[in-house]
Each structure stands twice: as structure tokens, then as C-alpha cells.
Amino acid sequence: MKCPLHGERFSTTHFHVYVPAWLREKQPFTLLQKSTQYQKAWAAGFPAHLWPAELVTAGGKDMLRLKDGTILEAQ
């Protein structure tokens, strides 16, 4: 993901949107160990009121349905 102000926000080449339930429970604690800038960037990219997404299949493709009903193609 590119931030218009900071450029590349995450240095990893592979970033997985799906997070298993056991890791979601642990994630708030993990985020507190990160920098304030990282926490703000995470909150901007993945608003808590929309995640976690539900995995659905439509037309033979895996899709992610956010809590507000938005459908995204899972790649």
C-alpha cells in the first residue's frame, strides 16, 4: 500500500489481509508494541469498524466482504 505522504507503508512484499481468529485476539497487544506512526498507519489502512472481513466465494473467485457490505477481491 502506498501512503501519499510517506510512500511505501509496509516493506514486506507479501502482506496477508486474512488474519486467523487466534491472532486477531492477540493483535491489539501486538500493535501497542509498535511505534505511534505504525499504529496510525494501521488504523488508517484497516479501520476496526470494517474488519475482520468475511471470506465469500462469488463467481468462482474468493472475495472479502467487509462489515459494511463492501466486497473486495481477495488475491
LINPE-V824012 format. One record per pair of residues at least 24 apart in sequence whose C-alpha atoms are under 10 Angstrom apart, sorted by the first residue. I is the first residue (numbers start at 1). J is the second residue. If there is no record, write none. Layout:
I:J
I:J
//
This chain:
1:45
3:41
3:44
3:45
6:41
9:38
9:41
9:42
9:45
10:38
10:41
10:42
16:74
16:75
17:46
17:51
17:52
17:53
17:64
17:74
17:75
18:51
18:52
18:53
18:54
18:55
18:64
18:74
19:51
19:52
19:53
20:52
21:52
24:51
24:52
//
